[in-house]
Amino acid sequence: MKKIGIVGIAILFLIAFTFNAASAKPVEKIGVVNMQKILNDFKEAETVNDALQKEKDALQDKLDSEQEKLKKKKDSIEQKVAKLTDAEKKKAAEGLNTDLVKLQDVFQQYSAQLREKQADAYKKLEDKILEAINAVAAEQAIDFVVEKGVVFVGGDDITGMVLDKLNAGAAKTPKKAKGK
């Protein structure tokens, strides 16, 4: 009797799963993108990186200039140190320490400014890239787009189409693809 009950339950599950599998919707279309290739080949990304590098170089030049001034002041004091009184030596050392702290503050300010500019620039690039990915996905009726490195087998590689759209400046606000 127990065997009949277990077999009956197994048959019911089999029927339920078979019916479920038969009525399941088709496999969704998956697209893949190689983000590293996009970042390397997107012309605007190169322009942004060049501009950020110039900004970094300009800030570094300012910092180097301030550092050189401090070094000259230190060298000047070291040349006169034998002639200075203890009070003058102490005052000179405090002055150098104050200048060094100011230089460190300037460095931190420059670094913060550069990080903020980088974050803003990269956010704009990311938005443009995602906009292009969404546009291509909508055009190609792709339901999901993932990084190419995540997929071992399958998926439609849309990297080239995304790059074409980005480099042509044609990434307009698209309708979102299903599943987004």
NUGU-517314 format. One record per residue (C-alpha): x, z, y. Coordinates in Angstrom, 3 decimals. Each point is the difference from the previous one (the first is absolute). Layout:
[doza [X Z Y]];
...
***
This chain:
[doza [0.000 0.000 0.000]];
[doza [2.838 0.872 2.403]];
[doza [1.689 -3.327 -0.774]];
[doza [-3.129 -1.926 0.936]];
[doza [-0.273 1.908 3.286]];
[doza [3.646 -0.651 0.914]];
[doza [-0.253 -3.686 -0.965]];
[doza [-3.224 -0.298 2.022]];
[doza [1.640 1.498 3.083]];
[doza [3.028 -2.275 -0.441]];
[doza [-2.297 -3.058 -0.203]];
[doza [-1.845 1.082 3.145]];
[doza [3.304 0.358 1.890]];
[doza [1.149 -3.377 -1.286]];
[doza [-3.223 -1.639 1.161]];
[doza [0.226 1.728 3.386]];
[doza [3.626 -1.056 0.560]];
[doza [-0.660 -3.549 -1.178]];
[doza [-2.961 -0.305 2.354]];
[doza [2.067 1.495 2.836]];
[doza [2.904 -2.389 -0.619]];
[doza [-2.316 -3.005 -0.114]];
[doza [-1.615 0.905 3.319]];
[doza [3.238 0.977 1.809]];
[doza [0.881 -2.038 3.034]];
[doza [2.900 -2.454 -0.270]];
[doza [3.581 1.052 0.614]];
[doza [0.709 0.130 3.692]];
[doza [2.522 -2.374 1.562]];
[doza [3.275 1.729 0.894]];
[doza [2.522 -1.246 2.508]];
[doza [3.586 1.145 0.321]];
[doza [2.331 -0.041 2.990]];
[doza [3.729 0.511 0.228]];
[doza [0.212 2.249 3.064]];
[doza [3.794 -0.130 0.112]];
[doza [-0.104 -3.798 0.200]];
[doza [-2.656 0.186 2.705]];
[doza [2.083 2.430 2.040]];
[doza [3.110 -2.147 -0.461]];
[doza [-1.659 -3.351 0.765]];
[doza [-2.547 0.972 2.670]];
[doza [1.539 -1.436 3.171]];
[doza [-1.602 2.570 2.283]];
[doza [1.468 2.836 -2.079]];
[doza [3.461 -1.423 0.602]];
[doza [-0.698 -0.241 3.724]];
[doza [-1.249 3.591 0.072]];
[doza [3.038 1.230 -1.910]];
[doza [2.316 -1.849 2.381]];
[doza [-1.744 1.509 3.036]];
[doza [0.182 3.474 -1.513]];
[doza [3.687 -0.476 -0.761]];
[doza [0.638 -1.029 3.623]];
[doza [-1.896 3.075 1.157]];
[doza [2.044 2.172 -2.353]];
[doza [3.241 -1.564 1.237]];
[doza [-0.988 0.576 3.642]];
[doza [-0.819 3.643 -0.692]];
[doza [3.254 0.385 -1.924]];
[doza [1.924 -1.469 2.966]];
[doza [-1.614 2.543 2.336]];
[doza [0.844 2.798 -2.403]];
[doza [3.584 -1.227 -0.401]];
[doza [0.359 -0.113 3.786]];
[doza [-1.209 3.583 0.356]];
[doza [2.276 1.086 -2.838]];
[doza [2.986 -1.688 1.662]];
[doza [-0.728 1.816 3.271]];
[doza [-0.068 3.305 -1.864]];
[doza [3.261 -0.818 -1.787]];
[doza [1.718 -0.825 3.319]];
[doza [-1.228 3.270 1.473]];
[doza [1.302 1.894 -3.037]];
[doza [3.385 -1.787 0.173]];
[doza [0.266 0.791 3.704]];
[doza [-0.676 3.674 -0.623]];
[doza [2.507 0.087 -2.881]];
[doza [2.703 -1.393 2.302]];
[doza [-0.676 2.746 2.560]];
[doza [-0.564 2.827 -2.486]];
[doza [3.471 1.524 0.509]];
[doza [-0.653 0.363 3.747]];
[doza [-3.517 1.466 -0.331]];
[doza [-0.873 3.672 0.104]];
[doza [-1.955 1.547 -2.844]];
[doza [-3.175 -0.085 2.097]];
[doza [0.539 -3.704 0.815]];
[doza [0.682 -0.764 -3.694]];
[doza [-3.201 1.783 -0.971]];
[doza [-1.967 -1.843 2.685]];
[doza [1.485 -3.351 -1.104]];
[doza [-0.814 0.716 -3.666]];
[doza [-3.579 0.949 0.910]];
[doza [-0.305 -3.174 2.065]];
[doza [1.224 -2.102 -2.932]];
[doza [-2.401 1.765 -2.371]];
[doza [-2.875 -0.598 2.419]];
[doza [0.930 -3.675 0.280]];
[doza [0.279 -0.264 -3.784]];
[doza [-3.473 1.507 -0.440]];
[doza [-1.345 -2.448 2.587]];
[doza [1.649 -2.870 -1.869]];
[doza [-1.592 1.164 -3.249]];
[doza [-3.381 0.179 1.738]];
[doza [0.456 -3.521 1.319]];
[doza [0.889 -1.171 -3.510]];
[doza [-3.141 1.626 -1.407]];
[doza [-2.130 -1.553 2.746]];
[doza [1.488 -3.451 -0.638]];
[doza [-0.502 0.412 -3.746]];
[doza [-3.625 1.067 0.487]];
[doza [-0.640 -2.956 2.335]];
[doza [1.491 -2.408 -2.506]];
[doza [-1.970 1.455 -2.926]];
[doza [-3.209 -0.265 2.030]];
[doza [0.698 -3.630 0.905]];
[doza [0.852 -0.797 -3.622]];
[doza [-3.177 1.662 -1.265]];
[doza [-2.141 -1.906 2.516]];
[doza [1.664 -3.317 -0.770]];
[doza [-0.199 0.463 -3.770]];
[doza [-3.643 1.080 0.211]];
[doza [-0.826 -3.230 1.853]];
[doza [1.862 -2.025 -2.637]];
[doza [-1.757 1.848 -2.798]];
[doza [-3.385 -0.685 1.613]];
[doza [0.784 -3.717 0.277]];
[doza [1.206 -0.169 -3.595]];
[doza [-3.081 1.803 -1.320]];
[doza [-2.221 -2.236 2.111]];
[doza [1.637 -3.085 -1.521]];
[doza [-0.267 1.431 -3.528]];
[doza [-3.709 0.703 0.555]];
[doza [-0.539 -3.504 1.373]];
[doza [1.725 -1.693 -2.942]];
[doza [-1.825 2.259 -2.473]];
[doza [-3.330 -0.941 1.562]];
[doza [0.871 -3.723 0.003]];
[doza [1.104 0.103 -3.642]];
[doza [-2.888 2.247 -1.146]];
[doza [2.455 2.647 -1.160]];
[doza [-1.509 3.410 -0.662]];
[doza [3.165 2.122 -0.026]];
[doza [3.508 -0.497 1.368]];
[doza [2.919 2.106 -1.182]];
[doza [3.763 0.045 0.416]];
[doza [1.607 -2.481 -2.381]];
[doza [2.329 2.626 -1.473]];
[doza [-3.003 1.932 -1.320]];
[doza [-1.267 -2.862 -2.167]];
[doza [1.949 -0.980 -3.095]];
[doza [-2.233 -2.854 -1.128]];
[doza [-2.688 -1.968 1.802]];
[doza [-1.323 -0.058 3.506]];
[doza [0.054 -2.885 2.457]];
[doza [3.091 0.121 2.218]];
[doza [-1.232 -0.515 3.568]];
[doza [3.302 0.868 1.711]];
[doza [0.633 -3.572 1.152]];
[doza [-3.501 -0.404 1.421]];
[doza [0.298 3.321 1.852]];
[doza [3.373 -1.029 1.451]];
[doza [-1.378 -3.382 1.053]];
[doza [-2.878 1.711 1.772]];
[doza [2.281 2.542 1.686]];
[doza [2.620 -2.479 1.120]];
[doza [-2.645 -2.407 1.274]];
[doza [-1.503 2.832 2.030]];
[doza [-3.334 -0.720 -1.642]];
[doza [-0.813 3.493 -1.275]];
[doza [-3.375 0.444 1.633]];
[doza [-2.394 2.820 -0.705]];
[doza [-1.411 -0.950 -3.401]];
[doza [-2.986 1.102 -1.958]];
[doza [1.187 2.674 -2.384]];
[doza [0.299 -1.069 -3.612]];
[doza [-2.083 1.811 -2.592]];
[doza [1.374 3.345 -1.089]];
[doza [1.849 0.732 3.231]];
***
